[in-house]
Amino acid sequence: MLKLYDREGSGNAYKVRLLLALLDVPYERIPVGIRDGRNDVDAAYLALNPRGQIPTLVDGDDHLWGSTAILAFLAARHDPARTWLPQDPLRLGKTMQWLELAQNEVADGLFRSRMIAHMGRPGDLDAAHAQAAAALRVLEGRLAQADWLTDGGPTVADVACFPYVALAHQGRVDLAPYPGVQRWVAQVKALPRFVGMPGV
């Protein structure tokens, strides 16, 4: 059985839990605690993930770290229809471009806003809000006229972008100016086997 090292309040770990649920894949959760503001990990964990971060996925003798890499692996391994990670070159490229947004503007804006406002981490909240607005404008530009980030249905890109958008309120970011984004959040929540996390 798959083993997932994660933490309940981590949006990045939640991405993996969400896709596992949507794919109906069983797994064992292994919680990773926090000590002095850092992940409480030992040498054995660092052998699996030298970054010392979460999530980390163990599949038999193999292991992967980083939410984006894990999402791609799970979709390729456990979705025979290849809808979550499309095989068509153009759809795959479109999916990857939204994964880029999740790793950049969404992380720099919405993730950082949450870390500062909700988790009490130091940082410039105004600058994070500016980045969050930039990310949401890009998302709204797509979602004002489409149901999903990629034509043809939800993909790992939707899973990757969803958590920190849905948690925007914890970063004191208002989604009211972005009706397309709000509708998309509701659609993700309506997917079969959807699971939430605290705040979502």
N, C-alpha and C positions, 0 to 999 in steps of 0.2 A: 504493500500500500504506500502511496505517496505520503511524504512527511513535509509539512509546511511549518517553518519557523516564522512566527509572526507575533503581532501584538494587536489587541482589540482596537485600540485607538489609532492605529497607523493607517492612513489612507492608501499608502503604497501596498501594504500587505492586504488591505481590503480589496484592491483591484484583483489580486490573485484569488482570494476567497470568493469573490463575486463570479469570476469566470468559472471556477471549479463548480460552483453551484449551478450556473447556467448550463454547463456541460454535463451536470449530474455525475461528477467524478468523486468517488469517496476518497478521503484523505484523513490523516492524523494531524492535528494541530499541536505544535509545541510552542508554548508561549515564551517570549524573550522579554525579560524585565528591563528596568531602567535603574541605573545607579549613577548618581552625580551628573544627571543630564545626558548620560550616554547609555547605549545598549549594554546590558550586563552580559557579556559573552566571555567564554574561556578559550583556551588554545584549541580545543577540539572544534569549536564553532568557527574560529578563524581559519582553520584548515579547510572548512567548507566555503567560507566567504571571507576572503582576506580584507575586505572593506569593513567588516564588522557591523554591517547594516542589516536591515530586514526589508523584504522577505528573502528567505532562502528555501529552495525546494530540493528535496532529496527523493530520487527515484531509483531505488536499488543501490547500485554502486555509483550512480551518477548524481551530480548535484549542479544546481544553477542558482545564481544570485542576480538580483535586479528584477524589478517588476516587469519591465518591458520584455526582457529576454524570457522570463517565465511565461508571460502571456502568449508569446509567439510559440514557445515549445508546447504548451498545453493545447493551443488551438490546432497545431499541426499534428499532435499525437492523438488527441481525443475527439476531434471533430471530423469524421470521415467525409462529410459533405463539403468540408473546407469553406464554410460560409463565414466563420469568425476570422479566418486568415485567408483571404481569397487567393486563388491560384492565377486568375486572370491577371496579366501583367499590369494593366492600367488600374484595376481595382486594388491590386496589391500596392502599387505606388501611391495611390490616393490614401490608402490605409496608413502607410508609412508616414505620409506627410502630416497626418493628424497625430500620430505618435510623436513626431517631432514637436508639435505644439504642446503636447502633454509634458514632454521632458524639458521644455524651455519656458514659454510664457505662462503656461498654467502653473508650473512649479515655481517660477520666479515671482509670480503674482499671487495666485490663490493659495498655494501651499504656504508661501512665506507669510502672507497676511494671517493665515490661521495660526502659524507658529508664534507670531508676535502677539496677536490679539487674544488668542485662546490658550496657548501653551505658555505664555509669559517669557518667550525667548527675546533677547535683545534684537533690535533692528529698526529700520526706518519704515514705519507703517505707511506713511504717505507714498513713499517710493513703491512699496509693495502693492498698494492700491492702484497706482498708475499702471503697473505691469498687469494687474488683474483686469483692469478695464481694457487694456490692449488685447488680452486673451479673449475676453468676453465679446469684444467687438468682432474679432475674427470668427468666433463660434457663431455669433448671431448672424453674421453675413451668410453663413451656410445654412443654419437651422431655421432662419426665417422663411426659407424656401424649400427645405428638404426635411424628411423625417429623421434621417440618420447622417452621420458624418461621411459615409461612403454610400454611393448608390447601391441598391440591392438588399439593404437590411443592415442590422447592427453587426459590428466587427469588434476586434480587440481595440480599435481606436476609440470607440464609444466607451468601452470598459475603462480604458486608460485615462480618458478625460473626465469621466463621470465623478469620481469621488470628491475631488477638491472643488468642483463646481457645485455639487450637492451640499458640500460643507461650507459654502461661501459665507453663510451667515455667521459662522464661528470666526471668520476673519473680518467681520463687520463690512462685508461686501454685499450690496443690495442687488438682487437679480431682477428687480421690477423693470428696469429699462430694457430688459432682454427677453421679450415674450417667447421668441423662438427657442431660446435656451431653456426657459421654464417649461415649455411644452415637451421638449426633449427629455428633461429630467423626469417628468411624469411618465413618459413612454418607457424609459429605462426601468423605472420602478414597477411598471406593469408587465415586464417580461416574465414568462413562466420561470419559476424556480428562483426568482430574484430574492436575494438576501440583503439586509441592511447592515449598518454599523451604528454605533452611538452618534447621534447628530444627523443621520440620514433618514 
